[in-house]
């Protein structure tokens, strides 16, 4: 029984000179490009919509330079955790211990610096080492012991929370040295001539725009060299304009206050570094491989146990960094620190495009998801919505994001 193959083949889009799509063909290509990247574009659109909504609702208070700066400072530790959590979820695992590990590292930092007067730079190195060891121990049981990550990290959550209580003896311990406080609450120094804006922040903002454009253009050319699908030129140009406008707006807002927070530079380094690793490095491709199809990855020679071990070791270090930033921001270590941080990081990852089945997600998506939650929290506080309704709204946003992902996959599959 034969089938008419030509009847199922779509007609080519109308083209102009040089093969450029025109008219309805260009519109169709743009729509196809957006469908292929629906989750990423959808979350960016949702973030923009939420910002506009609360900017109008708060009579512009949301976008005041001081509030934008506070928004970065208030969500820095969640964004750090979200980057590590995204890698864990891409690898097909979950980590429930990061909130408790954040509190534990904060308590260790307080003991080192406050009780024993260890220099804060040395204490920071020791705390990062503690986080790496904690992540490595959990990664060993998961990767080489074969125990599910849910069980191992659930046990870790209880252990680290208990150790925090033991080290702090149930009390809040502080204050921290001024140098560490500046990392979490400080801003870049002012340089150059006196103007109405922070010169160094402007310089970094323009450099970031140039870097992003260069990176996007290079990635597009590389995809074309391998005959991969790329967005239409006009859609790609629109994307560059939107990214440039967003970075420029943030730069001008920060530069009109005290400048870029130091912790924003830390986030920028993490975003660029881990983004490069996940896109270009072998370890990044292996993380996607074991999360997307573990049996196939093993047959391809991927050392899945080693990769899993490294993913959790990395998560431990990032949890330690988040714990240091959180403790320094509030200038004290508390037994109740880090409560529900793991849920915030997981929610940010899924809102940002991660999949429960693994193998899907980006570092930028984790940042976008974290910003969605951060803007929601900040905006709802500004308009006076109670914490009870805030939890309901954030839960609905998470459900909608994951539900949209499931719906989109089914539509593509059909």
C-alpha positions, 0 to 999 in steps of 0.5 A: 500500500503506497502513500503520497509522500509529496502531499505531506511535504510543505511548500517552500516559503516564498523568497526574494533575492538571495533566498531571503524569505518575503511576505507570508513566508517570512512571517511563517519562518518567524512563527516557526522559530518562536515555536521551536524556542517557545519556552525560552521566549515565553518566559522572557515575555512573561518576565517583561509582562510581569515587570510592566504590570507591577510598574504600572500597579506601583506607579513606577516604584518597581523601576526606581533605581534604588528598588532595582538595586535592592531587587538584585541584592535580595535575590542574589543567593537564590539566583546562585542556587538556581544556576547549580540546581539547573545543572542538577536537574538537567542531569536528571536529579534533584537536590533538596539539601541546598537550603540547609547546606546554605545555613550550615555554611553560614554557621561555619563562616560565623564560627570561623570569623566571629568566634575564632577571628580567622581572616575573612578571605581564608574563612571564605575559602574554607567555607567553599571547601566545606560546601564542596566536600558536602556536595561530593559526599552526597554525589558519591552516594548518588553516583557510586552508591546508586541511592536516588538523589531524592533520598540522599539530599533529603537526608542531607537536608536533615543532617545539615539543618541539625548541624547548623543548630549544633554549631550555632547552639540555637543562637544567632551569631554575628557580626561579620567582618566589613570586607565580607559585608561589602561583597553582599551589600557593597557596590563598585567604586566610583571612578573617572569624572563626576557625572550624573551616572556611575561611570564604571557601571556604564562601562561594564554595561556597554561591554556586556552588550558588545559581548552578548552581541558578539556571542550571539552572532558567533553562535549563529554563524557556527550553527549555519556552518553545521547546517543547523536551523537558525532563526530568520535574520529579522527575528535574530536582529529583533532578539539582539535589539531586545537583549541590548535594550534590556541590558542598557535599561538595567545599566542606566537604572543601576548607574543612576543610583550607587552603581552595580552591586558587587554581587551582580558581578559574581552572578555575571561571572557565574552566568558567563562561565557556566553558560560557556561550559554547558554550551561548549565544554565536553562536561556540559554536553555529557550533563545533557546526555546523561539527563536526556538518555542515560543508556545511550550516554553510557553506550557512547562512552560517557562516564555518567558516575563521574559526571553526576559526582561533579554536578553535586560537588559543584552544587555544594560549592554554589550552595556554600557561596550562596550561604556566604552571601546570605549571611553577609547580607544580613550580617549574622548566621541564624539557625533558621537561615535558608528555609525553603531556599531549595524550593525557590531554586527548584521553582526558578529552574522549572520556570526557566525551562528545565524538564522533570525528565532531565536533559533540557534547560539553560543557565540563562533560563535559571536566571530568568526563572529566578528573576520572575520569582524575584520580581513577583515577590518584590512587586507583591510586597510593594502593592501590599499583598500578604505573604499567604496570597504570595505563596498561592500566586507563586505556586500557580506561576510554577504550575502554569510554567510546567503545564505550559512545558508539558502542553508544548511538548505534546503539541510538538510531538503530535 
